[in-house]
Amino acid sequence: MSISNINWPEIENKVYMQTFKRLPVTLVRGSGMKVWDSNGKEYLDFFAGLAVDCLGHCHPAVVDALTKQAKTLIQTSNLFYTIPQTQLAELLVNNSCLDRVFICNSGAEANEGAIKLARRYGKLKLNGANEIITTHESFHGRTLATTAATGQAKFQEPYVPLPNGFINVDYNNISTIKAATTKSTCAVMLEPIQGEGGVNVPDDDYLKQVRDWCNEKGILLILDEVQTGIGRTGTLFAYEQYGIEPDIMTLAKGLGGGVPIAAFLSKENVTVFKPGEHGTTFGGNPLVCAVAVAVLNYIIENDISSNAKVVGQYFIDKLKKLAAKYDYITEVRGKGLLLAIGFNADISEDIVLKCLEAGLLVNNVKPNSLRFIPPLTVTNKDVDKAVEILDKVLKERK
């Protein structure tokens, strides 16, 4: 039986936990900037697996590394050394301001590890301090601890009581961080740009002010670069654009170009874990590490971050022209290829569905906002096509 003759959503509704509000399409194939559904319809993908497919779908660098490593060694225990894991750790250290790496499976896991490291540091170096300041509209993951760190009530309310030790304050407001800092504070945890919160870009001096405050108080600065890292905002890591260095940084999404991998990195003096105090079974396995090495090398050697910056600016200019054309667009915001437009009403879900019908995948990150997170290999021509489709949808809406 042809896959097009099977009602896949109907089967899914019977067997899968209904935790996702899925779009009405079953994707079966991808190549570059495009994906195809079970009926053969083609879509231009400006969603990229939620900023994961940084080189597009089935990029040769990913496929070749995956195939070669799958024929060599897939999984061992972390009680053994493996070459791909060591190569990836060295590559991350050599291209960042951090000194040590721990590799895991997801952004939530990376943030959970960063939280554990900060608390361990607080216990050993800060007289037992264990509280971490995070911000409203942040998103750090879906474990219990990272849900508590996430400053959005809609994610927290179903699971109260949550683990304590997290203080949520206003984003882009240094005074709220200062007011929340006590002798119990061990760290401040921020996204350089809030992704799931709506693509919220802080003032240019905000992260510098936070860094200076952490230095003054002797507490740690954790940067959650799960969404902003690996070239997404126009540099390999977003912190590079703000003239600061974090004590701990988390990565995921684009790190593997489509395979499930994440990492957290730390400065040497912050790395206080001892053997047995943190671990993972699948994290850092040879298969995903080999792919991440290939992805990272490709991004660095081909300066893909600069493409994100240049094409991102071209995209921003195009979106601003749409904003001038349609008065219900209130804002264009973002950096590189992490962009959003805001509306004066909660219409983004309807626009996403209309774009889907027209062959364009975008994301309603907020009821009144659309997010654009295409592969970093996107071209001006791709942007032109996406904006053309979006323009038609917006025109029909008006």
C-alpha positions as CSV (number, residue, x, y, z in Angstrom):
1,M,0.0,0.0,0.0
2,S,1.3,3.5,-0.9
3,I,2.1,5.8,2.0
4,S,-0.3,8.4,0.5
5,N,-3.2,6.0,1.0
6,I,-2.6,5.7,4.7
7,N,-4.1,8.1,7.2
8,W,-1.0,8.6,9.3
9,P,-2.5,11.3,11.7
10,E,-5.4,9.0,12.5
11,I,-3.0,6.2,13.5
12,E,-0.9,8.7,15.5
13,N,-4.0,9.9,17.4
14,K,-4.6,6.4,18.6
15,V,-1.1,5.4,19.7
16,Y,0.9,8.5,20.5
17,M,0.6,10.7,23.6
18,Q,-1.1,13.9,22.5
19,T,1.4,16.4,23.7
20,F,1.9,18.2,20.4
21,K,-0.4,20.4,18.5
22,R,0.7,19.2,15.1
23,L,0.3,20.8,11.7
24,P,-2.0,18.8,9.3
25,V,0.8,17.3,7.3
26,T,3.0,14.2,7.4
27,L,6.5,14.9,6.2
28,V,8.4,12.0,4.6
29,R,11.4,13.4,2.8
30,G,13.8,16.4,2.8
31,S,16.6,17.8,0.7
32,G,18.3,21.1,1.3
33,M,15.7,23.8,1.8
34,K,12.7,21.6,0.8
35,V,10.6,18.9,2.3
36,W,7.8,16.7,0.9
37,D,4.7,15.3,2.5
38,S,3.2,11.8,2.1
39,N,1.1,13.1,-0.8
40,G,4.2,14.4,-2.7
41,K,3.5,18.1,-2.0
42,E,6.6,20.2,-1.8
43,Y,7.3,22.9,0.9
44,L,10.0,25.5,1.4
45,D,11.2,25.0,5.0
46,F,11.8,28.1,7.1
47,F,11.2,26.1,10.2
48,A,14.2,23.7,10.0
49,G,13.1,21.3,12.7
50,L,13.0,24.2,15.2
51,A,16.4,25.6,14.2
52,V,18.0,22.1,14.2
53,D,18.6,21.4,10.5
54,C,21.3,24.1,10.3
55,L,22.7,22.8,6.9
56,G,19.3,22.0,5.5
57,H,17.8,18.5,5.1
58,C,20.1,15.5,4.4
59,H,23.2,17.6,3.8
60,P,26.1,15.5,2.3
61,A,28.3,16.4,5.3
62,V,25.7,15.0,7.7
63,V,24.8,11.9,5.6
64,D,28.4,11.0,4.8
65,A,29.5,11.3,8.5
66,L,26.4,9.4,9.7
67,T,26.9,6.6,7.2
68,K,30.6,6.2,7.7
69,Q,30.3,6.2,11.5
70,A,27.3,3.8,11.5
71,K,29.5,1.3,9.7
72,T,32.3,1.8,12.3
73,L,31.1,2.2,15.9
74,I,27.7,3.4,17.0
75,Q,27.5,3.2,20.8
76,T,29.8,2.3,23.7
77,S,29.8,3.3,27.3
78,N,31.3,6.6,28.5
79,L,33.5,4.4,30.6
80,F,35.6,4.1,27.5
81,Y,37.4,6.8,25.4
82,T,36.1,7.3,21.9
83,I,37.7,9.3,19.1
84,P,34.6,11.3,17.8
85,Q,33.7,12.5,21.3
86,T,37.2,13.7,22.0
87,Q,37.4,15.4,18.5
88,L,34.1,17.2,19.1
89,A,35.1,18.4,22.6
90,E,38.4,19.7,21.3
91,L,36.7,21.5,18.4
92,L,34.3,23.2,20.7
93,V,37.0,24.3,23.1
94,N,39.3,25.6,20.3
95,N,36.5,27.7,18.8
96,S,35.0,29.1,22.0
97,C,36.0,30.9,25.2
98,L,35.3,27.8,27.3
99,D,37.7,25.1,28.5
100,R,35.7,21.9,29.3
101,V,32.8,20.1,27.6
102,F,30.2,17.6,28.6
103,I,28.2,16.1,25.7
104,C,24.5,15.0,26.2
105,N,21.4,14.4,24.1
106,S,19.1,17.5,24.2
107,G,18.9,21.2,25.1
108,A,17.0,20.4,28.3
109,E,19.7,17.9,29.3
110,A,22.4,20.5,28.6
111,N,20.6,23.1,30.7
112,E,20.0,20.5,33.5
113,G,23.7,19.8,33.5
114,A,24.5,23.5,33.6
115,I,22.2,24.0,36.6
116,K,23.8,21.0,38.4
117,L,27.3,22.4,37.7
118,A,26.3,25.8,39.0
119,R,24.8,24.4,42.2
120,R,27.8,22.2,42.8
121,Y,30.0,25.3,42.3
122,G,27.8,27.2,44.7
123,K,28.1,24.5,47.3
124,L,31.8,24.3,47.1
125,K,32.8,27.9,46.3
126,L,29.9,30.1,47.5
127,N,29.1,28.9,50.9
128,G,26.3,26.6,49.7
129,A,24.6,29.2,47.5
130,N,22.1,27.3,45.2
131,E,19.6,29.8,43.7
132,I,19.6,30.6,40.0
133,I,18.1,33.8,38.6
134,T,16.3,33.4,35.2
135,T,14.0,35.6,33.3
136,H,10.3,35.9,32.4
137,E,9.5,34.6,28.8
138,S,12.6,32.4,28.9
139,F,12.6,28.8,27.8
140,H,15.2,26.3,29.1
141,G,13.6,22.9,28.6
142,R,10.9,20.5,29.8
143,T,12.5,18.6,32.7
144,L,11.2,19.6,36.1
145,A,14.2,21.7,36.9
146,T,14.4,23.4,33.5
147,T,10.6,24.0,33.6
148,A,11.1,25.7,37.0
149,A,13.9,27.8,35.3
150,T,11.6,28.6,32.4
151,G,9.9,31.9,33.2
152,Q,6.6,31.1,31.5
153,A,3.6,30.2,33.7
154,K,1.9,28.1,30.9
155,F,4.8,25.6,31.1
156,Q,5.0,25.6,34.9
157,E,1.4,25.5,36.1
158,P,0.6,21.9,35.2
159,Y,3.6,20.6,37.3
160,V,3.5,22.6,40.5
161,P,5.1,22.1,43.0
162,L,8.3,22.5,41.0
163,P,11.8,22.2,42.3
164,N,12.7,25.3,44.2
165,G,15.8,27.5,43.8
166,F,14.8,29.5,40.7
167,I,13.9,33.2,40.7
168,N,12.2,34.5,37.6
169,V,12.7,38.2,36.9
170,D,12.1,40.6,33.9
171,Y,14.3,40.2,30.9
172,N,16.5,43.0,29.6
173,N,16.3,44.7,33.0
174,I,19.5,44.6,35.0
175,S,17.9,46.2,38.0
176,T,15.6,43.2,38.5
177,I,18.6,40.9,38.5
178,K,20.3,43.1,41.1
179,A,17.2,43.2,43.3
180,A,16.9,39.4,43.2
181,T,20.5,38.6,44.0
182,T,21.1,37.4,47.6
183,K,23.7,35.4,49.4
184,S,21.9,32.3,48.2
185,T,22.4,33.2,44.5
186,C,25.0,31.0,42.7
187,A,24.2,32.0,39.0
188,V,22.3,34.0,36.5
189,M,21.0,32.0,33.5
190,L,19.9,33.8,30.3
191,E,19.3,33.3,26.6
192,P,21.3,36.0,24.6
193,I,18.1,36.3,22.5
194,Q,14.9,34.7,23.8
195,G,13.8,32.2,21.2
196,E,10.6,30.5,22.4
197,G,9.7,33.7,24.2
198,G,9.1,35.3,20.9
199,V,12.5,36.2,19.6
200,N,13.2,39.0,22.1
201,V,16.4,40.9,21.5
202,P,17.9,42.7,24.5
203,D,19.5,46.1,24.5
204,D,23.1,46.1,23.3
205,D,24.6,46.6,26.8
206,Y,22.3,44.3,28.7
207,L,24.5,41.2,28.7
208,K,27.6,43.3,29.5
209,Q,25.7,44.7,32.5
210,V,24.8,41.2,33.7
211,R,28.4,40.0,33.2
212,D,29.7,43.0,35.2
213,W,27.2,42.3,38.0
214,C,28.1,38.6,38.1
215,N,31.8,39.6,38.4
216,E,31.0,42.0,41.2
217,K,29.1,39.4,43.2
218,G,31.3,36.5,42.3
219,I,28.5,34.5,40.8
220,L,28.3,32.5,37.6
221,L,26.8,33.6,34.2
222,I,25.2,30.8,32.3
223,L,24.3,31.5,28.7
224,D,21.7,29.2,27.1
225,E,22.7,29.2,23.5
226,V,20.6,26.1,22.6
227,Q,18.9,28.2,19.9
228,T,21.3,31.1,19.3
229,G,24.5,29.0,19.0
230,I,26.2,27.3,16.1
231,G,26.0,30.3,13.7
232,R,22.3,31.1,14.1
233,T,22.7,34.8,14.9
234,G,25.6,35.6,12.6
235,T,28.6,34.5,14.7
236,L,29.4,31.0,15.8
237,F,28.1,31.8,19.3
238,A,25.9,34.8,20.1
239,Y,28.0,35.9,23.1
240,E,30.7,37.0,20.7
241,Q,28.5,39.9,19.5
242,Y,28.2,41.3,23.0
243,G,31.8,41.5,24.1
244,I,31.5,39.1,27.0
245,E,32.3,35.6,28.0
246,P,30.0,33.2,30.0
247,D,31.2,30.9,32.7
248,I,28.9,28.1,31.4
249,M,27.3,27.8,28.0
250,T,24.7,25.3,26.7
251,L,24.3,24.1,23.1
252,A,22.0,21.8,21.2
253,K,19.7,22.2,18.1
254,G,22.1,23.1,15.3
255,L,25.1,21.3,16.8
256,G,24.3,18.0,15.1
257,G,22.6,19.3,11.9
258,G,19.6,17.0,12.6
259,V,20.9,14.3,15.0
260,P,20.1,14.5,18.7
261,I,23.1,16.0,20.5
262,A,23.8,18.7,23.0
263,A,26.6,20.0,25.2
264,F,27.4,22.3,28.0
265,L,30.8,24.0,28.3
266,S,32.4,25.7,31.2
267,K,35.5,27.6,32.3
268,E,38.3,25.6,33.9
269,N,37.8,27.2,37.3
270,V,34.0,26.4,37.2
271,T,34.4,22.7,36.3
272,V,34.0,21.3,39.8
273,F,32.4,18.0,38.9
274,K,34.2,14.9,40.2
275,P,33.9,11.4,38.7
276,G,30.4,10.0,39.3
277,E,28.8,13.4,40.0
278,H,27.3,13.7,36.5
279,G,26.8,11.2,33.6
280,T,24.8,9.9,30.7
281,T,24.4,6.6,28.9
282,F,23.7,7.8,25.3
283,G,25.2,11.3,25.4
284,G,28.4,11.8,23.4
285,N,28.1,8.4,21.6
286,P,30.4,8.0,18.5
287,L,27.6,8.2,16.0
288,V,26.2,11.7,16.9
289,C,29.6,13.1,17.8
290,A,31.0,12.1,14.4
291,V,28.1,14.0,12.7
292,A,28.5,17.0,15.0
293,V,32.3,17.2,14.1
294,A,31.4,17.2,10.4
295,V,28.7,19.8,10.9
296,L,30.9,22.1,13.0
297,N,33.8,21.8,10.6
298,Y,31.6,22.6,7.7
299,I,30.2,25.7,9.4
300,I,33.6,26.9,10.4
301,E,35.5,26.1,7.1
302,N,32.7,27.6,4.9
303,D,32.0,30.6,7.2
304,I,28.3,29.7,7.3
305,S,27.8,32.1,10.2
306,S,28.6,35.0,7.9
307,N,25.9,33.7,5.5
308,A,23.4,33.8,8.4
309,K,24.4,37.4,9.0
310,V,24.3,38.6,5.4
311,V,21.2,36.7,4.3
312,G,19.6,37.4,7.7
313,Q,20.0,41.2,7.1
314,Y,18.5,40.7,3.6
315,F,15.6,38.9,5.1
316,I,15.1,41.6,7.7
317,D,15.0,44.2,5.0
318,K,12.4,42.2,3.1
319,L,10.2,41.8,6.2
320,K,10.4,45.5,7.0
321,K,9.0,46.2,3.5
322,L,6.1,43.9,4.3
323,A,5.6,45.7,7.6
324,A,5.4,49.0,5.8
325,K,2.8,47.4,3.4
326,Y,0.6,45.8,6.1
327,D,-0.2,48.0,9.1
328,Y,-1.2,45.1,11.3
329,I,2.5,44.0,11.4
330,T,3.8,45.8,14.4
331,E,7.4,44.8,14.6
332,V,10.3,43.0,12.8
333,R,12.9,41.7,15.3
334,G,15.8,39.3,15.6
335,K,19.4,38.7,14.6
336,G,20.9,36.7,11.8
337,L,18.5,33.9,10.9
338,L,16.6,34.0,14.2
339,L,13.8,36.4,13.2
340,A,10.2,37.2,14.0
341,I,7.4,39.5,13.0
342,G,4.7,40.7,15.4
343,F,1.1,41.4,14.7
344,N,-1.5,43.6,16.5
345,A,-3.8,40.6,17.0
346,D,-3.6,36.9,17.7
347,I,-3.5,35.7,14.1
348,S,-0.2,33.9,13.7
349,E,-1.7,30.4,13.9
350,D,-4.1,31.2,11.0
351,I,-1.2,32.6,9.0
352,V,0.9,29.5,9.6
353,L,-1.9,27.3,8.2
354,K,-2.3,29.6,5.2
355,C,1.4,29.5,4.5
356,L,1.3,25.7,4.8
357,E,-1.4,25.5,2.2
358,A,0.8,27.7,0.0
359,G,3.9,25.6,0.5
360,L,5.9,27.5,3.2
361,L,6.7,26.2,6.6
362,V,7.0,28.9,9.4
363,N,6.3,28.9,13.1
364,N,3.7,30.7,15.2
365,V,6.1,31.2,18.2
366,K,3.5,33.3,19.9
367,P,-0.2,33.9,19.2
368,N,0.7,37.3,17.7
369,S,4.1,36.4,16.3
370,L,5.7,34.4,13.5
371,R,9.2,33.0,13.8
372,F,11.6,32.3,10.9
373,I,14.5,29.9,11.6
374,P,15.5,28.5,8.2
375,P,18.7,26.5,7.6
376,L,21.8,28.6,7.8
377,T,22.6,27.8,4.1
378,V,19.5,29.7,3.0
379,T,20.0,32.0,0.0
380,N,18.5,35.4,-1.0
381,K,16.5,33.5,-3.7
382,D,15.0,31.3,-1.0
383,V,14.1,34.4,1.0
384,D,12.5,36.0,-2.0
385,K,10.3,32.9,-2.5
386,A,9.3,32.8,1.2
387,V,8.5,36.5,1.3
388,E,6.5,36.1,-1.9
389,I,4.4,33.4,-0.4
390,L,4.0,35.3,2.9
391,D,3.0,38.5,1.0
392,K,0.2,36.6,-0.8
393,V,-1.1,35.2,2.5
394,L,-1.0,38.5,4.3
395,K,-2.7,40.2,1.3
396,E,-5.5,37.7,1.5
397,R,-5.7,38.3,5.2
398,K,-6.0,42.0,4.8
